[in-house]
Amino acid sequence: MEFIDGYLKGSGFSPSYQEIRDHFGFASFNSVQNYLKQLIRKGYLKNSAGQKRSLQIVQPSSYMMGSPPNSLLHGKEEILSLPLLGTVAAGFPIESLKHDEFITVSSTMVRHPDKTFALRVQGNSMIEEGIWEGDTILVQQQSSAANGDIVVATVNNEATVKRFFLRTPPKGNHDEFMVELRPANKDLQSLWFSPYEIHIEGVLVGLLRKF
């Protein structure tokens, strides 16, 4: 519970089964499922069936530890105003990043407010990571990324959100590293570019969704 609670507060979305398994060193995904089922049955968590990264906290881990949540100890959370720079494609690149308006978010979701901006998602290429059309993603501005990071990248001044990998292509005669922008949708294929063709705008650090 502490791990899930901390992950949600730090990133804005819940950890994947793989991330939970790696964190605790479990031998199989069955162990992850068993622990989550117990927490759901006890009323500490809820989970949307069939959706990844959909764990939600019903009772924060502080209640399990016998102490009140931080909001009761420290009063109201600080509210930040972040620039909303338009729309980013969870699909093919669609438009350049242009300053448009502002959104308000809790300070608990952002580590570096002066380097963080927001984008609205259009398209369905990242749905298996729990990123849906209409969501608002929070992006920490930086020009580099590690393999596996979810990034916002621009190609010919058009922006897209994908997982980033720098590696040799699996097919063809290329023996040099290329950038793979990998979707999270089994019906779509990766986009491949020379490192000189793309620019990393930032790394995904949070997600907002209205119901």
C-alpha positions as CSV (number, residue, x, y, z in Angstrom):
1,M,0.0,0.0,0.0
2,E,2.8,2.4,0.8
3,F,4.5,1.7,-2.5
4,I,1.3,2.2,-4.5
5,D,0.3,5.3,-2.5
6,G,3.8,6.8,-3.0
7,Y,3.8,6.0,-6.7
8,L,0.4,7.6,-7.3
9,K,1.5,10.8,-5.5
10,G,4.8,10.9,-7.3
11,S,3.6,10.2,-10.8
12,G,-0.1,10.8,-10.9
13,F,-0.9,7.3,-12.1
14,S,-0.7,3.8,-10.5
15,P,2.2,1.4,-11.0
16,S,2.0,-1.4,-13.5
17,Y,2.1,-5.1,-12.4
18,Q,5.6,-5.3,-13.8
19,E,6.8,-2.3,-11.7
20,I,5.2,-3.8,-8.5
21,R,6.8,-7.2,-9.2
22,D,10.3,-5.6,-9.9
23,H,10.1,-3.4,-6.8
24,F,9.4,-6.3,-4.4
25,G,11.3,-9.0,-6.3
26,F,8.3,-11.3,-6.7
27,A,8.9,-14.5,-8.7
28,S,5.6,-14.2,-10.7
29,F,2.7,-11.9,-11.5
30,N,0.5,-14.2,-9.5
31,S,2.1,-12.9,-6.4
32,V,1.2,-9.3,-7.4
33,Q,-2.4,-10.3,-8.2
34,N,-2.8,-12.1,-4.9
35,Y,-1.6,-9.1,-2.8
36,L,-3.8,-6.7,-4.8
37,K,-6.8,-8.9,-4.4
38,Q,-6.3,-8.9,-0.7
39,L,-6.1,-5.1,-0.5
40,I,-9.1,-4.7,-2.8
41,R,-11.1,-7.2,-0.7
42,K,-10.3,-5.3,2.5
43,G,-11.4,-2.1,0.9
44,Y,-8.1,-0.3,0.7
45,L,-7.9,-0.3,-3.1
46,K,-10.2,-0.5,-6.1
47,N,-9.4,-1.5,-9.7
48,S,-11.2,-1.0,-13.0
49,A,-11.4,-4.4,-14.6
50,G,-9.5,-4.8,-17.9
51,Q,-7.6,-1.5,-17.6
52,K,-3.9,-1.1,-16.9
53,R,-2.7,1.5,-14.3
54,S,-6.2,1.8,-12.9
55,L,-5.5,1.1,-9.2
56,Q,-7.2,3.7,-7.0
57,I,-6.6,4.4,-3.3
58,V,-9.8,4.1,-1.2
59,Q,-8.0,4.4,2.1
60,P,-4.5,5.9,2.2
61,S,-1.7,3.8,3.6
62,S,-1.4,6.2,6.5
63,Y,-4.7,4.8,7.9
64,M,-3.2,1.3,7.8
65,M,-0.3,2.7,9.8
66,G,-2.6,4.2,12.4
67,S,-1.9,7.9,11.6
68,P,-4.1,10.5,9.8
69,P,-3.3,11.4,6.2
70,N,-0.9,14.3,5.4
71,S,-3.8,16.6,4.4
72,L,-5.0,16.5,8.0
73,L,-1.5,17.1,9.4
74,H,-0.5,19.9,7.1
75,G,-3.7,21.6,6.0
76,K,-4.6,22.3,2.4
77,E,-2.3,21.3,-0.4
78,E,-0.6,23.9,-2.4
79,I,-2.2,24.5,-5.8
80,L,0.0,25.1,-8.8
81,S,-0.8,26.8,-12.1
82,L,0.9,25.1,-15.0
83,P,0.9,26.1,-18.7
84,L,-1.3,24.0,-21.0
85,L,0.5,23.9,-24.3
86,G,-2.2,22.4,-26.5
87,T,-2.7,18.9,-27.8
88,V,-0.3,16.0,-28.2
89,A,-1.0,12.9,-30.3
90,A,-1.2,9.5,-28.8
91,G,-1.1,8.3,-32.4
92,F,0.7,10.1,-35.2
93,P,2.4,13.5,-34.6
94,I,-0.2,16.2,-35.1
95,E,0.8,19.7,-34.0
96,S,3.5,21.9,-32.6
97,L,3.5,22.9,-28.9
98,K,2.0,26.3,-28.5
99,H,1.2,28.1,-25.2
100,D,-2.6,28.3,-24.9
101,E,-3.9,28.4,-21.3
102,F,-3.2,27.3,-17.7
103,I,-4.5,24.4,-15.5
104,T,-4.3,24.0,-11.8
105,V,-2.9,20.9,-10.1
106,S,-1.8,19.8,-6.6
107,S,1.8,20.4,-5.7
108,T,2.0,16.7,-4.7
109,M,1.9,15.8,-8.4
110,V,4.8,17.9,-9.5
111,R,8.5,17.8,-8.4
112,H,9.7,20.8,-10.5
113,P,6.9,23.2,-11.2
114,D,9.1,25.6,-13.1
115,K,10.0,22.8,-15.6
116,T,6.6,21.2,-15.9
117,F,3.8,21.8,-18.5
118,A,0.6,20.1,-19.5
119,L,-0.8,18.7,-22.7
120,R,-4.2,17.2,-23.7
121,V,-4.0,13.8,-25.3
122,Q,-5.6,13.0,-28.7
123,G,-5.6,9.5,-30.1
124,N,-5.5,5.9,-28.7
125,S,-1.9,4.7,-29.2
126,M,-1.1,4.7,-25.5
127,I,-4.3,3.1,-24.1
128,E,-2.5,0.0,-22.8
129,E,-0.5,2.3,-20.5
130,G,-3.8,3.8,-19.2
131,I,-3.4,7.0,-21.2
132,W,-6.7,7.8,-23.0
133,E,-7.9,10.4,-25.4
134,G,-9.0,13.5,-23.5
135,D,-6.6,12.9,-20.6
136,T,-4.2,15.7,-19.6
137,I,-0.6,14.6,-19.1
138,L,2.0,16.5,-17.0
139,V,5.4,16.6,-18.6
140,Q,8.7,17.5,-17.0
141,Q,10.7,19.5,-19.6
142,Q,14.1,17.9,-20.5
143,S,15.9,17.1,-23.7
144,S,17.0,13.6,-22.8
145,A,15.3,10.3,-21.8
146,A,16.2,6.8,-20.6
147,N,15.1,3.7,-22.5
148,G,11.5,2.9,-21.5
149,D,10.5,6.5,-20.5
150,I,7.2,7.8,-21.8
151,V,8.2,11.0,-23.6
152,V,6.7,13.8,-25.5
153,A,8.8,14.2,-28.7
154,T,8.6,16.5,-31.7
155,V,9.3,15.4,-35.2
156,N,9.2,18.1,-37.8
157,N,7.6,20.4,-35.2
158,E,4.8,17.9,-34.6
159,A,4.4,16.4,-31.2
160,T,3.6,12.8,-30.1
161,V,3.7,10.8,-26.8
162,K,5.3,7.4,-26.9
163,R,7.8,5.2,-25.0
164,F,11.3,6.0,-25.9
165,F,14.0,3.5,-26.9
166,L,17.4,4.2,-28.5
167,R,18.5,0.9,-30.1
168,T,19.2,-0.8,-33.4
169,P,16.1,-1.7,-35.5
170,P,15.1,-5.4,-35.4
171,K,14.8,-5.6,-39.1
172,G,16.7,-4.2,-42.1
173,N,20.3,-3.4,-42.7
174,H,20.7,-0.7,-40.1
175,D,23.6,-1.3,-37.7
176,E,23.4,2.2,-36.1
177,F,21.2,3.2,-33.2
178,M,17.9,4.7,-34.1
179,V,15.1,6.1,-31.9
180,E,12.1,3.9,-31.5
181,L,8.9,5.7,-30.4
182,R,6.8,2.7,-29.3
183,P,3.0,2.9,-28.9
184,A,1.1,1.0,-26.2
185,N,-1.6,-0.4,-28.4
186,K,-1.3,-3.9,-29.9
187,D,-2.9,-2.7,-33.2
188,L,-0.2,-0.1,-33.9
189,Q,3.5,-0.3,-34.8
190,S,6.5,1.6,-33.6
191,L,7.8,4.7,-35.3
192,W,11.5,4.8,-36.1
193,F,13.7,7.9,-36.6
194,S,17.3,8.9,-36.7
195,P,18.3,10.6,-33.4
196,Y,18.8,13.8,-35.4
197,E,15.2,13.8,-36.6
198,I,13.5,14.1,-33.2
199,H,13.7,16.3,-30.2
200,I,12.7,15.2,-26.7
201,E,10.4,17.8,-25.2
202,G,10.1,16.1,-21.8
203,V,9.2,13.0,-19.8
204,L,5.7,12.1,-18.5
205,V,5.4,12.6,-14.8
206,G,1.6,12.7,-14.2
207,L,-1.8,12.3,-15.6
208,L,-5.2,14.0,-15.0
209,R,-8.6,12.6,-16.0
210,K,-12.1,13.9,-15.7
211,F,-15.0,11.5,-15.4
